[in-house]
Amino acid sequence: AIQMTQSPSSLSASVGDRVTITCRASQDIRKDLSWYQQKPGKAPKLLISAASTLQSGVPSRFSGSGSGTDFTLTISSLHPEDFATYYCLQDYTYPQTFGQGTKVEIK
Amino acid sequence: EVQLVESGGGLIQPGGSLRLSCAASGFTFSNYAMSWVRQAPGKGLEWVSTISGAGGNTYYADSVKGRFTVSKDHSKNTLYLQMNSLRAEDTAVYYCAVIITGYWGQGTLVTVSP
């Protein structure tokens, strides 16, 4: 199975900060990577698909980049509603695998 | 409006069986692969299973292979997950999802405990 290594596992940041989360795949997954945001008690919300395609309704401060094995989710300027846990997911092949998650907390 | 509504969760003893359902509406059910994803209390997301749009292909995580069976009823627009030989480590919120589109249900809690 493809392993997805996500880092950091948590971070503390302030409103207005630029935040970067990375995911590394154990093998080439082309651009078959999505990013999700999850808030406590809620279902995950798809932010970005195909490594860099922003979903409809998602603020433009979110962006994704990368291909092959290395991927990045960037929040250009953190808003209060962005404090949540973020996951990457590879859908290149089965079994699909999630990263371990990154909890973004308020500093 | 797309809706995915899971049901069937609850408390079950180890070794028992449970069937989860996910009623889908607002999209063409047969056109999309559908998945089950679970989340143990305080833990991350784990992909469990996917079934193709027409239902002819199924995929499972190693952790559930041989114990869980995914299926679709196109006449009812409903996705199922039959879970047998349940273990404590299967305790989780189970979500149904159309991963490619980002449609997710609200989840149903399965607790495996004596």
Interface residues (C-beta under 8 A of the other chain):
Chain A: A1 S34 Y36 Q38 A43 P44 K45 L46 S49 Q55 Y87 L89 D91 Y94 P95 Q96 T97 F98 G99 Q100 G101
Chain B: S35 V37 G44 L45 E46 W47 T50 Y59 Y60 A61 D62 Y95 A97 I99 I100 T101 G102 W104 G105 Q106 G107
